[in-house]
Amino acid sequence: MRKGLAVVLAFMLVLGNIAFANVPSVMGAEIETEAASAVLMDAASGRVLYEKDMHKELPPASVTKLMTLLVAAEAVESGKVKLTDKVTASENACKLGGSQIYLEPGETFTLEQMLIAIAVGSANDGCVAVAEHIDGTHEAFVEEMNRKAQALGLKNTHFANAYGLPAEGHYTSAYDLAVIARETLKYPLIRKLTSIKEYDLRDGKFKLWNTNKLLWWYPGTDGFKTGWTNEAKYCLASTVERDGLRLICVVMGVPQVRGHFAESMKIYNYGFAKYQFKTFAPTGQKEGVVKVAKGKEDTVNAVTEKAFGATIEKGNDKNFWVETKLNPEISAPIKKGQKLGEILLYRNDVLQSSVNLIADHSVEKASLAEQITRTLKGVIGY
């Protein structure tokens, strides 16, 4: 009873505009959580920073849709489909219950609008419509979801549908959902969709409100997906970025209404109080020069593809060292952003992270005449 009261009081603080970000964090070895299963993961490395029964197989409810969005985003990335595609609702899509946008048979939206309906409004009917558009049938799309789960090495996951309503053989774990969430970070489209707070559908006649209230309540939140059924209780897979540190939190099986938000914020408070992202090189920093053969230029700069660093416990930033690996020479033509090597960060002898080193600009291939002239200059010295 006392624990339930604590969650209610925590929610009242939010409504009273008291920032949860300023609530003292739990700094013990353990965090007490009402979630049946939970995990806090460092997005940069995939390292688990906190967990409670994270491999327990549980029904995920609509958090299932995170995998649905991932498979859809990959289809967009590969060119299999386009966001501007017209998606037409079938009879099969329109007969679903639960959260929906009440599609009518034959009703048409763009693929982007359908994905927004899934990400923001948790539309079950939208999931089936998207699945049928990408793979022909809902069943074929679900097979693709399971293949993706296998490719990610998920040990405690199997999907029976693309929307998350209870079904035999439909389960996952907090850890597996965190791995899926980390994979989605490779696709900016997914965070763009899941961070939309509200959206007007059907020319403003149908309003969608994002079910993830952390977007309003917890600064730095920009994804992902909530879920609820009687069987699954309250679930949430989310991500927050602050001062270069991006964390992923998954809570499953929270019994209290809105408890998945309170429990997630509690776990995030712990993570941001205890850890920081230490940057050793910002995005685009020059880390070396590579010789260019047969190019219009003799050299090209190698720069960091993204911020280079590691998540560390605050006050514990010793014994790090960096190794740079670069191709000594590369033949033109070279495209801007082309990989030239990598830079690796070690703590003692353990690899912590690595980042690609890429060309800071393009270098065209020199003509035969230009190559001969350059060779003569090198030999004669004029």
Buried (B, 14 or more C-beta within 10 A) or exposed (E): EEEEEBBEEBBEBBEEEEEBBEEEBBEEEEBEBBBBBBBBBBBBBEEBBBBBBBEBBBBBBBBBBBBBBBBBBBBBEEEEBEEEBEBBBBEBBBEBEBBBBEBEEEBEBBBBBBBBBBBBBBBBBBBBBBBBBBBEEBBEBBEBBBEBBEEBEBEBBBBBBBBBBBBEEBBBBBBBBBBBBBBBBEBEBBBBBBBBEEBEBEEEEEEBEBBBBBBEBBEBBBBBBBBBBEEBBBBBBBBBBBEBBBBBBBBBBBEBEBBBBBBBBBBBBBBBEBBBBBBBBEEEBEBBEBEBEBBBEEEBBBBBBEBBBBBBEEEEEEEBEEEEEBEEEBEBBBEEBBEBBBBBBBBEEEEBBBBBBBBBEBBEBBEEEBBEEBEEEEEEEE
